[in-house]
Amino acid sequence: MPIIQITLIAGRSDEQKAAMYKEVTEAVHRTLGTPRENVRIMINEIPPQHFAVAGVAKAGPSS
């Protein structure tokens, strides 16, 4: 039973995440042969102000 963990910057809609669940499930099913019902997906959503690239937060006073 594959367990997939995905970390995203918060802000995507429930519809976008639902579409991602389907696409990731299909990719795991296709490449590993895992039954779709055995694929588990967890999303960790990070607030933009808690994610930085090159020392600059994606959101906050300086963005």
TAUR-V466355 format. One record per backbone hydrogen bond with DSSP energy under -1.0 kcal/mol. CO is the residue of the C=O (numbers start at 0). NH is the residue of the N-H. Records with the same first field share a line. If there is no record, write none. Layout:
# TAUR-V466355
CO = NH + NH
This chain:
# TAUR-V466355
1 = 39
3 = 41
5 = 43
7 = 45
12 = 16
13 = 17
14 = 18
15 = 19
16 = 20
17 = 21
18 = 22
19 = 23
20 = 24
21 = 25
22 = 26
23 = 27
24 = 28
25 = 29
26 = 30
27 = 31
28 = 32
34 = 37
35 = 38
39 = 3
41 = 5
43 = 7
45 = 9
46 = 49
47 = 50 + 57
50 = 57
52 = 55
55 = 52
59 = 62
